[in-house]
Amino acid sequence: MCYTFYQKGITPMTLTISEKGWVVIPAELRKKYALVPGSEVTLVDYGGVLAIIPAMKNPVKQAAGMLKGGASLTKALLEEHRKERERGR
């Protein structure tokens, strides 16, 4: 499994869990992901793979544009609402 990490240029890091269950995130990664004391992260179990994911400060704003490429569902919804208002008049 580590072989595929190295092929993709990802260097696996070995961390030690303390008696209290704490894990220290290396400084290099804390800086890269702007993790400071008090930052929230999410721990996800992907069926045998644990992932630590930085929590988004503003999920709506940060997710905007993630699904670019297709027709705007928001524009379509607003257009449909406009048509409904016109029919009701």
Backbone as a chain_set.jsonl record, in Angstrom:
{"seq": "MCYTFYQKGITPMTLTISEKGWVVIPAELRKKYALVPGSEVTLVDYGGVLAIIPAMKNPVKQAAGMLKGGASLTKALLEEHRKERERGR", "coords": {"N": [[0.825, -1.196, 0.0], [1.934, 1.274, 0.751], [3.632, 1.64, -1.352], [2.083, 2.646, -3.47], [1.546, 5.155, -2.448], [4.094, 6.34, -2.525], [4.507, 6.324, -5.28], [2.734, 8.276, -6.096], [3.868, 10.5, -5.088], [3.391, 11.06, -2.446], [4.314, 11.265, 0.852], [4.174, 8.983, 3.359], [3.484, 9.388, 6.842], [4.485, 8.354, 10.027], [2.767, 8.259, 12.987], [2.506, 8.48, 16.556], [0.227, 7.288, 18.914], [-0.843, 8.703, 21.909], [-1.204, 7.729, 25.416], [-3.602, 8.881, 26.134], [-4.894, 8.926, 23.778], [-4.218, 10.87, 22.001], [-2.918, 12.464, 19.059], [-0.165, 13.875, 17.492], [-0.067, 16.317, 15.069], [2.206, 16.777, 12.53], [4.336, 19.693, 12.317], [4.847, 20.691, 9.724], [2.562, 19.898, 8.263], [0.576, 21.162, 9.767], [1.155, 23.836, 9.239], [0.827, 23.857, 6.442], [-1.924, 23.378, 6.157], [-3.007, 25.39, 7.634], [-3.591, 24.951, 10.375], [-4.231, 25.757, 13.589], [-3.924, 26.115, 17.191], [-7.0, 25.185, 18.55], [-8.268, 24.892, 16.12], [-10.68, 23.114, 14.197], [-11.054, 19.724, 13.247], [-12.093, 16.962, 11.209], [-12.522, 13.54, 11.732], [-12.471, 10.84, 9.662], [-13.611, 7.607, 8.852], [-12.742, 5.628, 6.345], [-13.446, 2.93, 5.769], [-11.243, 1.312, 6.869], [-9.231, 3.089, 6.384], [-8.117, 5.901, 7.976], [-8.882, 9.295, 7.938], [-7.868, 12.614, 8.462], [-9.523, 15.517, 8.315], [-9.42, 18.924, 7.658], [-11.755, 21.114, 9.133], [-14.171, 23.14, 7.484], [-14.243, 26.669, 7.603], [-16.223, 28.316, 6.613], [-18.434, 26.644, 5.21], [-20.396, 26.905, 3.126], [-19.558, 29.082, 1.535], [-16.958, 28.214, 0.874], [-17.497, 25.914, -0.549], [-18.677, 26.821, -2.799], [-18.822, 26.79, -6.278], [-17.673, 24.313, -6.618], [-18.902, 22.426, -8.203], [-18.731, 23.205, -10.855], [-19.354, 23.582, -14.352], [-21.676, 22.488, -15.39], [-25.13, 23.275, -16.125], [-26.5, 26.004, -14.281], [-28.125, 25.228, -11.421], [-29.274, 26.893, -9.577], [-29.886, 29.209, -11.049], [-31.751, 28.063, -12.796], [-33.758, 27.33, -10.978], [-34.516, 29.843, -9.951], [-35.503, 30.98, -12.299], [-37.674, 29.287, -12.785], [-39.255, 29.886, -10.554], [-39.839, 32.56, -11.15], [-41.41, 32.213, -13.445], [-43.578, 30.854, -12.332], [-44.625, 32.838, -10.659], [-45.469, 34.665, -12.597], [-47.493, 33.168, -13.859], [-49.323, 33.031, -11.841], [-50.389, 35.549, -11.675]], "CA": [[0.0, 0.0, 0.0], [2.808, 2.449, 0.784], [4.222, 1.787, -2.679], [1.247, 3.545, -4.257], [1.752, 6.501, -1.924], [5.352, 6.858, -3.043], [4.338, 6.567, -6.706], [1.978, 9.505, -6.278], [4.603, 11.601, -4.48], [2.894, 11.3, -1.092], [5.173, 10.635, 1.843], [3.424, 8.618, 4.556], [4.094, 9.766, 8.117], [4.092, 7.491, 11.124], [2.476, 9.016, 14.197], [2.291, 7.643, 17.727], [-0.936, 7.672, 19.704], [-0.517, 8.754, 23.336], [-2.099, 6.959, 26.276], [-4.897, 9.561, 26.135], [-5.465, 8.847, 22.441], [-3.841, 12.063, 21.247], [-1.963, 12.339, 17.964], [0.413, 15.185, 17.153], [0.029, 16.561, 13.629], [3.504, 17.417, 12.293], [4.316, 21.138, 12.057], [4.781, 20.911, 8.27], [1.171, 19.781, 7.839], [-0.206, 22.215, 10.43], [1.376, 25.072, 8.476], [0.248, 23.693, 5.101], [-3.38, 23.441, 6.227], [-3.369, 26.506, 8.528], [-4.167, 24.42, 11.611], [-3.701, 26.437, 14.776], [-4.644, 25.642, 18.373], [-8.427, 25.488, 18.502], [-8.829, 24.527, 14.818], [-11.465, 21.893, 14.219], [-10.828, 18.766, 12.176], [-13.032, 15.848, 11.193], [-11.88, 12.246, 11.566], [-13.362, 10.031, 8.839], [-13.213, 6.219, 8.646], [-13.062, 5.196, 4.982], [-13.339, 1.478, 5.704], [-9.867, 0.861, 7.079], [-8.333, 4.235, 6.222], [-8.555, 7.052, 8.756], [-8.491, 10.567, 7.33], [-8.09, 13.821, 9.258], [-9.909, 16.535, 7.343], [-9.662, 20.224, 8.284], [-13.131, 21.591, 9.033], [-14.279, 24.4, 6.75], [-14.719, 27.775, 8.434], [-17.467, 28.767, 6.002], [-18.654, 25.595, 4.216], [-21.183, 27.338, 1.968], [-18.708, 29.912, 0.692], [-15.835, 27.434, 0.38], [-17.982, 24.898, -1.481], [-19.185, 27.485, -3.999], [-18.041, 26.567, -7.482], [-17.098, 22.969, -6.669], [-19.571, 21.627, -9.221], [-18.78, 23.99, -12.081], [-19.3, 22.844, -15.603], [-23.021, 22.229, -15.905], [-26.073, 24.386, -16.015], [-26.695, 26.463, -12.911], [-29.408, 24.836, -10.858], [-29.819, 28.072, -8.908], [-30.513, 30.035, -12.086], [-32.938, 27.352, -13.271], [-34.775, 27.426, -9.926], [-35.009, 31.224, -9.938], [-36.299, 31.155, -13.508], [-38.927, 28.562, -12.562], [-40.04, 30.691, -9.602], [-40.318, 33.739, -11.878], [-42.504, 31.762, -14.302], [-44.724, 30.546, -11.453], [-45.2, 34.119, -10.235], [-46.175, 35.227, -13.744], [-48.704, 32.38, -14.064], [-50.241, 33.315, -10.743], [-50.906, 36.927, -11.794]], "C": [[0.865, 1.254, 0.0], [3.441, 2.703, -0.571], [3.413, 2.752, -3.528], [1.36, 4.976, -3.761], [3.006, 7.111, -2.525], [5.255, 7.151, -4.537], [3.659, 7.904, -6.95], [2.678, 10.7, -5.639], [4.125, 11.958, -3.088], [3.795, 10.556, -0.123], [4.353, 10.29, 3.072], [4.194, 9.015, 5.81], [3.587, 8.82, 9.191], [3.936, 8.343, 12.371], [2.255, 8.031, 15.335], [1.109, 8.18, 18.513], [-0.549, 7.623, 21.18], [-1.487, 7.889, 24.126], [-3.494, 7.567, 26.322], [-5.569, 9.514, 24.765], [-5.134, 10.046, 21.572], [-2.845, 11.713, 20.149], [-1.457, 13.743, 17.657], [0.528, 15.276, 15.635], [1.346, 17.307, 13.391], [3.366, 18.884, 11.883], [4.174, 21.458, 10.571], [3.333, 20.866, 7.774], [0.276, 20.819, 8.512], [-0.053, 23.527, 9.681], [0.685, 24.998, 7.12], [-1.265, 23.88, 5.115], [-3.889, 24.499, 7.2], [-4.095, 26.015, 9.778], [-3.47, 25.069, 12.792], [-4.44, 25.882, 15.99], [-6.096, 26.108, 18.341], [-9.075, 25.173, 17.162], [-9.611, 23.226, 14.953], [-11.111, 21.037, 13.007], [-11.887, 17.679, 12.288], [-12.236, 14.574, 10.961], [-12.868, 11.34, 10.843], [-12.768, 8.635, 8.675], [-13.68, 5.788, 7.266], [-12.857, 3.689, 4.86], [-11.909, 0.99, 5.803], [-8.835, 1.961, 6.905], [-8.903, 5.384, 7.032], [-8.024, 8.316, 8.093], [-8.815, 11.695, 8.291], [-8.33, 14.941, 8.259], [-10.139, 17.86, 8.061], [-11.108, 20.661, 8.073], [-13.136, 22.923, 8.291], [-14.827, 25.477, 7.676], [-16.057, 28.291, 7.928], [-17.808, 27.795, 4.876], [-19.409, 26.047, 2.969], [-20.304, 28.131, 1.006], [-17.572, 29.097, 0.075], [-16.273, 26.371, -0.629], [-18.483, 25.518, -2.786], [-18.246, 27.234, -5.177], [-17.454, 25.172, -7.603], [-17.686, 22.141, -7.811], [-19.709, 22.396, -10.537], [-18.79, 23.083, -13.298], [-20.666, 22.602, -16.207], [-23.875, 23.469, -15.799], [-26.261, 24.747, -14.542], [-28.085, 26.076, -12.423], [-30.072, 26.009, -10.148], [-30.532, 28.96, -9.923], [-31.791, 29.385, -12.599], [-34.072, 27.459, -12.26], [-35.372, 28.829, -9.877], [-35.886, 31.511, -11.153], [-37.665, 30.474, -13.358], [-39.829, 29.332, -11.6], [-40.619, 31.928, -10.282], [-41.52, 33.358, -12.762], [-43.759, 31.463, -13.489], [-45.411, 31.831, -10.992], [-46.002, 34.735, -11.372], [-47.492, 34.49, -14.001], [-49.759, 32.698, -13.019], [-50.876, 34.69, -10.824], [-52.053, 37.012, -12.702]], "O": [[0.543, 2.214, -0.701], [3.755, 3.845, -0.908], [3.982, 3.587, -4.231], [1.279, 5.914, -4.553], [2.994, 8.256, -2.979], [5.85, 8.116, -5.017], [3.981, 8.593, -7.918], [2.135, 11.805, -5.647], [4.419, 13.047, -2.595], [4.011, 9.352, -0.265], [3.88, 11.189, 3.767], [5.424, 8.977, 5.825], [2.395, 8.523, 9.253], [4.856, 9.061, 12.765], [1.864, 6.886, 15.109], [1.004, 9.383, 18.75], [0.005, 6.629, 21.65], [-2.465, 7.378, 23.581], [-4.472, 6.848, 26.527], [-6.686, 10.004, 24.605], [-5.724, 10.214, 20.504], [-2.039, 10.793, 20.288], [-2.242, 14.687, 17.573], [1.143, 14.422, 14.997], [1.576, 18.357, 13.99], [2.417, 19.268, 11.199], [3.461, 22.392, 10.202], [2.925, 21.697, 6.962], [-0.676, 21.305, 7.902], [-1.03, 24.255, 9.505], [0.037, 25.954, 6.694], [-1.827, 24.47, 4.193], [-5.069, 24.506, 7.551], [-5.098, 26.6, 10.188], [-2.258, 24.936, 12.963], [-5.48, 25.242, 15.835], [-6.375, 27.288, 18.128], [-10.301, 25.181, 17.059], [-9.242, 22.347, 15.732], [-10.899, 21.541, 11.903], [-12.5, 17.502, 13.34], [-11.369, 14.533, 10.089], [-13.969, 11.094, 11.337], [-11.578, 8.486, 8.395], [-14.876, 5.603, 7.041], [-12.171, 3.225, 3.948], [-11.421, 0.318, 4.894], [-7.67, 1.77, 7.252], [-10.04, 5.799, 6.81], [-6.849, 8.39, 7.732], [-9.901, 11.735, 8.869], [-7.457, 15.274, 7.458], [-10.96, 17.929, 8.976], [-11.626, 20.585, 6.959], [-12.223, 23.734, 8.447], [-15.76, 25.232, 8.44], [-16.924, 28.661, 8.719], [-17.514, 28.072, 3.713], [-19.087, 25.61, 1.864], [-20.309, 27.878, -0.198], [-17.255, 29.262, -1.103], [-15.479, 25.974, -1.481], [-18.689, 24.807, -3.769], [-17.037, 27.44, -5.081], [-16.797, 24.871, -8.6], [-17.02, 21.243, -8.327], [-20.704, 22.242, -11.246], [-18.292, 21.959, -13.261], [-20.794, 22.52, -17.429], [-23.413, 24.551, -15.437], [-26.186, 23.883, -13.668], [-29.094, 26.544, -12.952], [-31.299, 26.107, -10.122], [-31.653, 29.409, -9.683], [-32.795, 30.064, -12.815], [-35.225, 27.658, -12.643], [-36.589, 28.988, -9.775], [-36.896, 32.206, -11.044], [-38.687, 31.03, -13.759], [-41.038, 29.415, -11.815], [-41.762, 32.303, -10.02], [-42.514, 34.082, -12.82], [-44.871, 31.783, -13.911], [-46.64, 31.899, -10.944], [-47.09, 35.267, -11.148], [-48.498, 35.12, -14.326], [-50.957, 32.636, -13.298], [-51.827, 34.965, -10.092], [-52.599, 38.096, -12.907]]}, "num_chains": 1, "name": "protein.A"}
